[in-house]
Amino acid sequence: MTEYPILVGLLCFLVGLIFNHHLPLFIAKLKGHVLPKGSFSWPLIGETLSLLKPHPSNASGFYFQHHSSRYGKVFRSHLFFTPTIVSCDQELNHFILQNEGKLFQASFPRTFYGILGKYSVALAVGDAHKRLRGAFLSLVTPLKANPYFLKDLESFAIQILDSWKNKKQVRFCEEARKYTFFVMVKQVLGLSPDDPRTTRILTDFHPILRGLISVPINIPGTPYARAVKGRRRISSIIKATIEERTREKSENPLYGKNDILGKLIHLDALSLDEKVSFALDCLISGYETTSKILSLLVHFLSQSPAALEKLKVEHRNIRSIKKDNISLTLEDVKKMEFTQNVINETIRYGNTVQYLNRKALSDVRFKDYVIPSGWQVLPVFSAVHLDDSLHANASQFDPWRWEDQEQKSKNFFPFGGGVRYCPGSEAGRIELSVFLHHLVHNFRWEAKDVDQPIAYPYVDFQKGLPLAVESLNKTD
């Protein structure tokens, strides 16, 4: 007899779980809302596991392909424990990005809030986001015109490539991360690669990035707990560096103003905690995505001999009018037009960012249906980037398509959009261009092993992109 109360309790729990899972759908229909077609699938987990199934980054993946063909480019689902409207539609994606802060608001997994903290500009919304983004723009946007920035880019690119000269093989993902990390630590904190603080930050950096896509369980040993601990240690280093630089500023007001931190300490409108979080945001945003794009660039170029040869010609022409020991200038970078086409095509074809998480702030009517208030919204960039009706032969890597200026429109989301468009995008392009310039001028390479960029959900190479490398003579 004692088994019956347990069975009844279990049954009630299951009924409650199913009821709560479908409750948002019932409420929406009671209000008379016409919703996109779709499925909520299993209680609690919904269709999350199907969404997160690994797939090549230059393909939409089974989940988006299957649901788009069955329900249309806009459909409803239940993802990350939340009722969701998924958009593979170019027009709706643009509408969502342009109406952030009005009809939609940024929404992130719980791990982001626990790891990045409440002062992160990436997570801020409303007036707080406007204030922090204003400071971000004032410090990051001028970076591309800073002569010290270009000088550091070349120095780190040459340093890394010099380390290859006695090697026959490298794991390029690791080299790309090294390059972008050295660049960002120097530009943000003013630290050199051989500074002990740089090593300590790098040690804790990877756990943070892995923890962002983990289960938010703060138990010692879990990826999330390691990320929270790593963030705390990096924040302590940044805080101590800020305090040290602030003391030096009092003695010399012009000291250290060539890096972001040197300018940041002069912003009295930001608290110390906000400055620490700001510096960490800069490091993360300028490191992970840029290194992934660089790895994708090298991978796709190795598979496209025609594009690689045209890139080489462009950079040879730039180098032919310079002596080897003369540094690049911004004017040189502006001449790298085909390089920019290759970068655009890499972002479109490789899709380092598959989708964004947003939330409807009110009931939003779009065409014939309603997006209910409080529902999650996923604008899917990869589906638009790989749509043959928007990009001819979308499944092919074709940098020449970007010679047509009409391509640069609502069909392409290289660095987000709206009020959250990446303020460091131009600096990132320069960073990529400088490394490519020295790479094609000094080395030839080929894929050592079959390794494809996989989205799960963030893009990575499972084997680290091993390459066979060979140093070139300057006369080659």
C-alpha positions as CSV (number, residue, x, y, z in Angstrom):
1,M,0.0,0.0,0.0
2,T,2.9,2.4,0.7
3,E,3.8,2.3,-3.0
4,Y,0.6,4.0,-4.1
5,P,1.3,7.5,-2.7
6,I,4.7,7.4,-4.4
7,L,3.1,6.5,-7.7
8,V,0.5,9.1,-7.3
9,G,3.1,11.7,-6.5
10,L,5.2,10.7,-9.5
11,L,2.1,10.9,-11.7
12,C,1.2,14.3,-10.4
13,F,4.8,15.5,-11.0
14,L,4.7,14.2,-14.6
15,V,1.3,15.8,-15.3
16,G,2.5,19.1,-13.8
17,L,5.7,19.0,-15.9
18,I,3.7,18.4,-19.1
19,F,1.2,21.1,-18.2
20,N,3.9,23.7,-17.4
21,H,5.7,22.8,-20.6
22,H,2.7,23.5,-22.8
23,L,1.2,26.3,-20.7
24,P,2.7,29.2,-22.7
25,L,1.3,27.7,-25.8
26,F,-2.2,27.4,-24.3
27,I,-2.1,31.0,-23.0
28,A,-1.0,32.3,-26.5
29,K,-3.9,30.4,-28.1
30,L,-6.4,31.6,-25.5
31,K,-5.4,35.2,-26.4
32,G,-6.2,34.4,-30.0
33,H,-2.6,34.7,-31.2
34,V,-1.8,33.0,-34.5
35,L,1.6,31.3,-33.9
36,P,4.0,29.9,-36.4
37,K,3.8,26.1,-36.9
38,G,6.2,23.9,-34.9
39,S,6.6,21.5,-32.1
40,F,7.4,21.7,-28.3
41,S,8.5,18.1,-28.2
42,W,9.5,16.6,-24.9
43,P,8.7,18.3,-21.6
44,L,11.5,20.4,-20.0
45,I,14.3,19.7,-22.6
46,G,12.0,20.3,-25.6
47,E,14.1,20.1,-28.8
48,T,17.3,21.4,-27.3
49,L,19.3,18.2,-27.8
50,S,18.3,18.2,-31.5
51,L,19.4,21.8,-31.9
52,L,22.8,21.2,-30.3
53,K,23.7,18.1,-32.4
54,P,27.1,18.8,-34.0
55,H,27.2,19.6,-37.7
56,P,29.6,21.3,-40.2
57,S,29.6,25.0,-39.7
58,N,29.2,25.6,-43.4
59,A,25.8,23.8,-43.3
60,S,22.6,24.8,-41.4
61,G,22.5,21.4,-39.7
62,F,19.7,18.8,-39.5
63,Y,17.5,20.7,-37.0
64,F,17.2,23.9,-38.9
65,Q,17.0,22.2,-42.3
66,H,14.3,19.7,-41.1
67,H,12.2,22.2,-39.3
68,S,12.4,24.9,-42.1
69,S,11.3,22.3,-44.7
70,R,8.5,21.1,-42.5
71,Y,7.1,24.3,-40.9
72,G,8.6,27.1,-42.9
73,K,11.4,29.6,-42.3
74,V,9.8,30.8,-39.0
75,F,8.6,28.1,-36.6
76,R,7.9,27.6,-32.9
77,S,9.9,25.3,-30.6
78,H,10.9,24.8,-27.0
79,L,14.6,25.4,-26.5
80,F,16.8,25.9,-23.4
81,F,13.8,25.3,-21.1
82,T,11.9,28.2,-22.9
83,P,9.2,28.5,-25.5
84,T,10.9,29.9,-28.6
85,I,10.3,31.4,-32.0
86,V,13.1,30.3,-34.4
87,S,13.7,32.6,-37.4
88,C,15.6,31.4,-40.5
89,D,14.0,34.3,-42.3
90,Q,16.2,37.2,-43.5
91,E,13.5,39.8,-43.1
92,L,12.5,38.8,-39.6
93,N,16.1,38.5,-38.5
94,H,16.8,42.1,-39.6
95,F,13.6,43.2,-37.9
96,I,14.6,41.6,-34.6
97,L,18.1,43.2,-34.6
98,Q,16.8,46.7,-35.6
99,N,14.2,46.6,-32.8
100,E,16.4,45.6,-29.9
101,G,15.6,47.7,-26.8
102,K,12.1,48.4,-28.3
103,L,10.4,45.1,-29.0
104,F,13.2,42.7,-28.1
105,Q,15.9,42.3,-25.5
106,A,19.1,40.3,-25.4
107,S,18.8,37.1,-23.5
108,F,21.6,34.7,-22.6
109,P,22.0,31.3,-20.9
110,R,22.3,31.4,-17.1
111,T,26.0,30.5,-17.4
112,F,26.8,33.8,-19.1
113,Y,25.4,35.8,-16.2
114,G,27.1,33.7,-13.5
115,I,30.5,33.9,-15.3
116,L,30.6,37.3,-16.9
117,G,28.9,39.1,-14.0
118,K,26.3,41.8,-13.7
119,Y,28.5,44.6,-15.0
120,S,29.2,43.0,-18.4
121,V,28.4,45.3,-21.4
122,A,27.6,42.1,-23.3
123,L,24.7,41.2,-20.9
124,A,23.5,44.7,-20.0
125,V,20.2,45.9,-21.3
126,G,18.3,49.2,-21.5
127,D,19.9,52.4,-20.1
128,A,22.8,50.4,-18.6
129,H,23.7,49.0,-22.0
130,K,23.5,52.4,-23.6
131,R,25.9,53.9,-21.0
132,L,28.4,51.0,-21.1
133,R,28.3,50.7,-24.9
134,G,29.0,54.4,-25.2
135,A,32.1,53.9,-23.2
136,F,33.0,50.8,-25.2
137,L,32.7,52.7,-28.5
138,S,34.8,55.6,-27.2
139,L,37.6,53.3,-26.3
140,V,37.5,50.5,-28.9
141,T,36.5,52.3,-32.1
142,P,39.7,54.5,-32.3
143,L,41.9,51.4,-31.9
144,K,42.1,50.8,-35.6
145,A,43.7,54.2,-36.2
146,N,46.3,53.8,-33.4
147,P,49.7,53.3,-35.0
148,Y,50.8,51.3,-32.0
149,F,48.0,48.8,-32.8
150,L,49.3,48.1,-36.3
151,K,52.8,47.9,-35.0
152,D,51.8,45.3,-32.4
153,L,49.8,43.3,-34.9
154,E,52.9,42.9,-37.2
155,S,55.2,42.2,-34.3
156,F,53.0,39.3,-32.9
157,A,52.3,37.9,-36.4
158,I,56.1,37.8,-37.2
159,Q,56.9,36.4,-33.8
160,I,54.5,33.5,-34.2
161,L,55.5,32.8,-37.8
162,D,59.2,32.9,-36.9
163,S,58.5,30.1,-34.4
164,W,57.4,27.9,-37.4
165,K,60.6,28.0,-39.4
166,N,62.0,24.8,-37.9
167,K,58.7,23.0,-37.8
168,K,57.0,20.8,-40.4
169,Q,53.6,20.8,-38.8
170,V,51.6,23.2,-36.6
171,R,48.1,23.0,-35.1
172,F,46.8,26.2,-36.5
173,C,43.9,26.8,-34.1
174,E,46.4,27.0,-31.3
175,E,48.6,29.4,-33.2
176,A,45.6,31.6,-34.1
177,R,44.5,31.7,-30.4
178,K,48.1,32.6,-29.4
179,Y,48.1,35.5,-31.9
180,T,44.8,37.0,-31.0
181,F,45.4,36.6,-27.3
182,F,48.8,38.3,-27.4
183,V,47.2,41.2,-29.4
184,M,44.3,41.7,-27.0
185,V,46.3,41.4,-23.8
186,K,48.7,44.0,-25.1
187,Q,46.0,46.3,-26.5
188,V,43.7,46.1,-23.5
189,L,46.1,45.7,-20.5
190,G,49.4,46.8,-22.0
191,L,51.0,43.4,-21.1
192,S,53.6,41.7,-23.2
193,P,53.5,37.9,-24.0
194,D,56.4,37.2,-21.6
195,D,54.7,39.1,-18.6
196,P,53.9,36.5,-15.9
197,R,50.4,38.0,-15.7
198,T,49.8,37.2,-19.3
199,T,50.5,33.5,-18.6
200,R,48.2,33.5,-15.6
201,I,45.4,35.1,-17.6
202,L,45.8,32.6,-20.5
203,T,45.7,29.7,-18.0
204,D,42.2,30.8,-16.8
205,F,40.9,32.0,-20.1
206,H,40.1,28.7,-21.7
207,P,38.0,27.4,-18.7
208,I,36.0,30.6,-18.9
209,L,35.2,30.1,-22.6
210,R,34.3,26.4,-22.1
211,G,32.2,27.2,-19.0
212,L,30.0,29.6,-21.0
213,I,28.4,26.6,-22.8
214,S,28.2,24.3,-19.8
215,V,25.5,23.3,-17.3
216,P,25.3,26.0,-14.6
217,I,26.1,23.8,-11.6
218,N,28.6,25.5,-9.3
219,I,30.1,22.4,-7.8
220,P,34.0,22.1,-7.6
221,G,35.4,20.3,-10.6
222,T,32.5,21.2,-13.0
223,P,33.3,23.3,-16.1
224,Y,31.0,26.1,-14.8
225,A,32.7,26.1,-11.4
226,R,36.1,26.3,-13.0
227,A,34.9,29.2,-15.2
228,V,33.6,31.1,-12.3
229,K,36.9,30.6,-10.4
230,G,38.9,31.5,-13.4
231,R,36.9,34.7,-13.9
232,R,37.5,35.6,-10.3
233,R,41.3,35.2,-10.7
234,I,41.5,37.1,-13.9
235,S,39.4,39.9,-12.4
236,S,41.8,40.1,-9.5
237,I,44.8,40.5,-11.9
238,I,42.9,43.2,-13.9
239,K,41.9,45.0,-10.7
240,A,45.4,45.1,-9.4
241,T,46.7,46.3,-12.7
242,I,44.1,49.1,-12.8
243,E,45.1,50.2,-9.3
244,E,48.8,50.1,-10.2
245,R,48.2,52.1,-13.4
246,T,46.0,54.6,-11.4
247,R,48.9,55.3,-9.1
248,E,51.2,55.8,-12.0
249,K,48.6,58.1,-13.6
250,S,48.7,60.4,-10.6
251,E,52.4,60.8,-11.1
252,N,52.2,61.2,-14.9
253,P,48.8,61.9,-16.4
254,L,49.9,60.8,-19.9
255,Y,51.4,57.5,-18.8
256,G,50.1,54.4,-20.6
257,K,47.4,56.0,-22.7
258,N,48.3,54.0,-25.7
259,D,46.2,51.0,-24.6
260,I,42.6,50.6,-23.6
261,L,43.2,50.3,-19.9
262,G,45.3,53.5,-19.9
263,K,42.2,55.3,-21.3
264,L,39.8,53.4,-19.2
265,I,41.2,54.6,-15.9
266,H,40.5,58.1,-16.9
267,L,36.7,57.4,-17.2
268,D,35.4,58.6,-13.8
269,A,31.9,57.7,-14.9
270,L,32.6,54.0,-14.5
271,S,33.1,52.2,-11.1
272,L,36.1,50.0,-10.5
273,D,34.0,46.9,-10.9
274,E,32.7,48.2,-14.2
275,K,36.2,48.9,-15.4
276,V,37.3,45.4,-14.5
277,S,34.3,43.8,-16.3
278,F,34.8,46.1,-19.3
279,A,38.5,45.0,-19.7
280,L,37.4,41.3,-19.4
281,D,34.7,41.8,-22.0
282,C,37.3,43.4,-24.4
283,L,39.6,40.4,-23.9
284,I,36.9,37.8,-24.6
285,S,35.2,39.6,-27.6
286,G,38.6,40.3,-29.3
287,Y,40.0,36.9,-28.7
288,E,37.7,33.9,-29.4
289,T,35.7,35.0,-32.4
290,T,38.7,36.5,-34.2
291,S,40.9,33.4,-33.7
292,K,38.1,31.2,-35.1
293,I,37.7,33.4,-38.1
294,L,41.4,33.3,-38.7
295,S,41.4,29.5,-38.5
296,L,38.4,29.3,-40.9
297,L,40.2,31.7,-43.3
298,V,43.3,29.4,-43.5
299,H,41.2,26.3,-43.8
300,F,39.0,27.6,-46.6
301,L,41.9,29.1,-48.5
302,S,43.7,25.7,-48.4
303,Q,40.7,24.3,-50.2
304,S,40.4,27.1,-52.8
305,P,43.7,27.3,-54.8
306,A,42.3,30.1,-57.1
307,A,41.3,32.3,-54.1
308,L,44.6,31.7,-52.4
309,E,46.6,32.6,-55.6
310,K,44.6,35.8,-56.0
311,L,45.3,36.6,-52.4
312,K,49.0,36.0,-52.8
313,V,49.1,38.3,-55.8
314,E,47.4,41.1,-53.9
315,H,49.9,40.9,-51.0
316,R,52.9,40.5,-53.3
317,N,51.9,43.7,-55.0
318,I,51.7,45.5,-51.7
319,R,55.1,44.0,-50.6
320,S,56.8,44.7,-53.9
321,I,56.7,48.5,-53.3
322,K,58.0,48.1,-49.8
323,K,61.3,46.9,-48.4
324,D,61.0,43.8,-46.2
325,N,61.9,45.7,-43.1
326,I,59.3,48.4,-43.6
327,S,56.1,48.0,-41.6
328,L,52.6,48.0,-43.1
329,T,50.6,51.2,-42.9
330,L,46.8,51.7,-42.8
331,E,47.1,52.7,-46.5
332,D,48.5,49.3,-47.3
333,V,45.7,47.6,-45.4
334,K,43.1,49.7,-47.4
335,K,44.6,48.2,-50.6
336,M,43.8,44.7,-49.5
337,E,40.4,44.6,-51.2
338,F,40.3,41.0,-52.2
339,T,41.4,40.1,-48.6
340,Q,38.3,41.8,-47.4
341,N,36.2,39.7,-49.8
342,V,37.9,36.6,-48.4
343,I,37.1,37.7,-44.9
344,N,33.4,38.4,-45.8
345,E,33.1,35.0,-47.5
346,T,34.7,33.2,-44.6
347,I,32.2,34.7,-42.1
348,R,29.3,33.9,-44.4
349,Y,30.4,30.4,-45.2
350,G,31.9,29.4,-41.9
351,N,29.3,31.0,-39.6
352,T,31.3,31.5,-36.4
353,V,28.0,32.7,-34.8
354,Q,25.2,30.5,-35.8
355,Y,22.4,32.4,-34.0
356,L,21.6,34.9,-31.2
357,N,19.3,34.7,-28.2
358,R,16.7,37.4,-27.8
359,K,13.4,37.8,-25.9
360,A,10.2,39.5,-26.9
361,L,9.4,42.4,-24.5
362,S,5.7,42.5,-25.6
363,D,3.4,40.7,-28.1
364,V,5.0,41.4,-31.5
365,R,3.0,41.0,-34.7
366,F,5.1,40.2,-37.7
367,K,3.2,39.5,-41.0
368,D,0.5,36.9,-40.2
369,Y,1.6,35.7,-36.8
370,V,2.4,36.9,-33.3
371,I,5.5,36.4,-31.2
372,P,4.2,36.3,-27.6
373,S,5.6,38.5,-24.9
374,G,8.3,36.7,-22.9
375,W,9.1,34.1,-25.5
376,Q,12.6,33.5,-26.6
377,V,13.5,34.4,-30.2
378,L,16.4,32.9,-32.1
379,P,17.4,34.8,-35.3
380,V,19.5,32.2,-37.2
381,F,22.3,33.8,-39.2
382,S,23.7,30.6,-40.7
383,A,20.3,29.8,-42.4
384,V,20.3,33.1,-44.1
385,H,24.0,33.0,-45.1
386,L,23.5,29.5,-46.6
387,D,20.2,30.3,-48.4
388,D,20.6,29.8,-52.2
389,S,17.8,32.2,-52.9
390,L,19.8,35.0,-51.2
391,H,23.4,33.9,-52.1
392,A,24.0,32.3,-55.5
393,N,25.6,28.8,-55.0
394,A,25.6,29.4,-51.2
395,S,27.2,26.0,-50.5
396,Q,30.4,27.1,-52.3
397,F,33.2,29.2,-51.0
398,D,33.4,32.1,-53.5
399,P,35.1,35.3,-52.4
400,W,34.4,36.9,-55.8
401,R,30.7,37.2,-54.9
402,W,31.7,40.2,-52.7
403,E,32.8,42.2,-55.7
404,D,29.1,42.9,-56.1
405,Q,28.3,45.6,-53.6
406,E,24.7,44.5,-53.5
407,Q,25.8,41.5,-51.5
408,K,26.4,43.8,-48.5
409,S,22.8,44.1,-47.4
410,K,20.2,42.5,-45.1
411,N,21.4,39.1,-46.3
412,F,24.6,39.2,-44.4
413,F,25.2,39.5,-40.6
414,P,29.0,39.5,-40.2
415,F,29.2,41.1,-36.7
416,G,25.6,41.1,-35.4
417,G,23.5,44.1,-36.0
418,G,21.5,46.9,-34.5
419,V,22.6,48.4,-31.1
420,R,24.8,45.4,-30.5
421,Y,26.8,45.5,-33.7
422,C,30.4,44.7,-32.8
423,P,32.3,48.0,-32.2
424,G,35.6,46.2,-32.8
425,S,34.8,44.8,-36.2
426,E,37.1,47.1,-38.2
427,A,40.0,46.5,-35.9
428,G,39.3,42.8,-36.2
429,R,39.5,43.0,-40.0
430,I,42.8,44.7,-39.8
431,E,44.1,42.1,-37.4
432,L,43.1,39.3,-39.8
433,S,44.5,41.1,-42.8
434,V,48.0,41.7,-41.2
435,F,48.4,38.1,-40.2
436,L,47.3,36.9,-43.7
437,H,49.8,39.3,-45.3
438,H,52.8,37.8,-43.4
439,L,51.5,34.2,-43.7
440,V,51.2,34.2,-47.5
441,H,54.4,36.1,-47.9
442,N,56.5,33.7,-45.8
443,F,54.8,30.2,-45.9
444,R,53.0,27.7,-48.0
445,W,50.7,25.2,-46.2
446,E,48.4,22.3,-46.7
447,A,46.0,20.4,-44.6
448,K,47.8,17.6,-42.8
449,D,44.7,15.7,-41.9
450,V,41.0,15.9,-42.6
451,D,39.5,18.4,-40.2
452,Q,36.3,20.3,-40.7
453,P,34.9,23.2,-38.7
454,I,32.1,21.8,-36.6
455,A,29.3,23.8,-34.8
456,Y,28.3,22.4,-31.4
457,P,27.0,25.1,-31.1
458,Y,30.2,27.2,-31.2
459,V,32.5,26.6,-34.1
460,D,35.7,24.7,-33.6
461,F,38.1,22.2,-35.3
462,Q,38.0,18.9,-33.5
463,K,41.7,18.1,-34.3
464,G,42.9,21.7,-34.0
465,L,43.4,22.1,-37.8
466,P,46.9,20.5,-38.3
467,L,48.8,22.0,-41.2
468,A,52.0,21.0,-42.9
469,V,54.0,24.2,-43.3
470,E,57.0,25.1,-45.4
471,S,59.0,28.4,-45.2
472,L,59.3,30.3,-48.5
473,N,62.4,32.0,-49.8
474,K,61.8,35.7,-50.3
475,T,62.2,35.2,-54.1
476,D,59.3,32.6,-54.3
